[in-house]
Amino acid sequence: MHASGHSPRRRAVLVAALAGAGSVPGSLHASDAWPARPVRIIVPFAPGGPADGSARVLAEAMAPALGQNIVVENRPGAGGMIGITAAAQAKDAHTLLMGSTSMVVTPALNPNVTYDVFRDFDPIGMVSAQPLVLVVSAAAPHRAVADLIAEARANPGRLSFGNSGNGTLAHLTAELFAMQAGVTITSVPYKGESALLPDLIAGTVGAGFINLPSVLPQARAGKLRAIAVSTAQPIAELPGVPAFKSAGIANLEVQGWAALLAARGIPAEALARLEGLLATALASEAVKKRFADFGVTPVTSTRAGLTDYLKSEAARWGDVVRSRGIKGG
C-alpha cells in the first residue's frame, strides 16, 4: 500500500478505505457482459466531504474507460450505517461503496448492525488518506503535547476533547490518546466538525482532533494552534508541528481513509477491471490535483493489502471501543 505522491510523508501514510457493495442477482454470471448498465457508488455521507469529493472525481475519471456512466449516490445517516447497509443489501453487481473508518468501527459500536465487512464486500482498492491534527485555541496556554498531558494529570477529567460525533474517528483517536498518555479526559461530541470548530476556536472545549483540510485555514488565520499530527513524520502543510512519536506518544499514527469496495459475488473479471481502472485514475495528475484541492492524498493498494488493512483497523478500533466502554449513538 503506498501513496501516489513521492514525499516521505505520503509513502508513510497507512490508509484504507471504505467502499462498495451490493450482492449479485442470481441471474448474473461471470460470463455475462459487465457493466450492463450504469454503475453507482454509494457514499454513506452528505455531499461535500472528502469521501464524497473523492467518489465524484473517480467517477468522472473512470467512466470513459468503463464504457458506462458512474453515478454517485449520497445516503447519509447513522454515522454511515444507512449507506453501508444499503450497499450491502443492494443485490446488484453494479453498486459500489465509498466509505471510511466507520465501516469497521460501527459493528463494534452497535450490536444491531446487519452487514459484515468481510462477508458482504470484496475490496477493490485504497483511494485516499488524510491525517488528523490535535488542535487547541490559539488563545490557549498549551503549546505542546506535554502541556496537555500535564494538565490532564494535574486535573483528571477536566481537560475536554471535542469531537465530530460519538464513535467517529476523532472521538476514538482522542480516547486512544488518553489510553496511551495514561490520562483521563472528557469527550464532548458535536454534530460534525462544522459545529465543533467555533467552540474549539473560542476555547469552550480544550482540544480536539480535526481533519487536516479543516485545520489549515483556521491555523493559517491564527485561530487554532496545531499541537501534533497523526502521521509517522511531520508534514509540509504544517511546518514546525511534530508527529506524536517525537512528542512522546509512540503509537498514535492515525489516518482518515477512503477506499472502494464491491459486493461479494461480483464477477472476478469485473473486480480486476475496477482495480486496474482505480489504480490508473489515482496515478493521473489531474486526479492528484483535484484530490489536493480538498486536502486528501491519493493512496493505492493491492486488493489483498486492503483486506489486511481493514482487518487491522477493525481490530484496533474494536479494542478501543471495548476498553473505553464506548457505545453507539
Stockholm file with secondary structure:
# STOCKHOLM 1.0

chainA/1-329         MHASGHSPRRRAVLVAALAGAGSVPGSLHASDAWPARPVRIIVPFAPGGPADGSARVLAEAMAPALGQNIVVENRPGAGGMIGITAAAQAKDAHTLLMGSTSMVVTPALNPNVTYDVFRDFDPIGMVSAQPLVLVVSAAAPHRAVADLIAEARANPGRLSFGNSGNGTLAHLTAELFAMQAGVTITSVPYKGESALLPDLIAGTVGAGFINLPSVLPQARAGKLRAIAVSTAQPIAELPGVPAFKSAGIANLEVQGWAALLAARGIPAEALARLEGLLATALASEAVKKRFADFGVTPVTSTRAGLTDYLKSEAARWGDVVRSRGIKGG
#=GR chainA/1-329 SS CEESSCSHHHHHCCCCCEECCCCCCTTCCTTSCSCSSCEEEEESSCTTSHHHHHHHHHHHHHHHHHTSCEEEEECCCGGGHHHHHHHHTCCCTTEEEEECTHHHHHHHHCTTCCCCHHHHEEEEEEEEEEEEEEEEETTSSCCSHHHHHHHHHHSTTTSEEEESSTTSHHHHHHHHHHHHHTCCCEEEECSSHHHHHHHHHHTSSSEEEEEHHHHHHHHHTTSEEEEEESSSSCCTTSTTCCBTTTTTCTTCCCEEEEEEEEETTCCHHHHHHHHHHHHHHHHCHHHHHHHHHTTCEEEECCHHHHHHHHHHHHHHHHHHHHHHTCCCC
#=GC SS_cons         CEESSCSHHHHHCCCCCEECCCCCCTTCCTTSCSCSSCEEEEESSCTTSHHHHHHHHHHHHHHHHHTSCEEEEECCCGGGHHHHHHHHTCCCTTEEEEECTHHHHHHHHCTTCCCCHHHHEEEEEEEEEEEEEEEEETTSSCCSHHHHHHHHHHSTTTSEEEESSTTSHHHHHHHHHHHHHTCCCEEEECSSHHHHHHHHHHTSSSEEEEEHHHHHHHHHTTSEEEEEESSSSCCTTSTTCCBTTTTTCTTCCCEEEEEEEEETTCCHHHHHHHHHHHHHHHHCHHHHHHHHHTTCEEEECCHHHHHHHHHHHHHHHHHHHHHHTCCCC
//
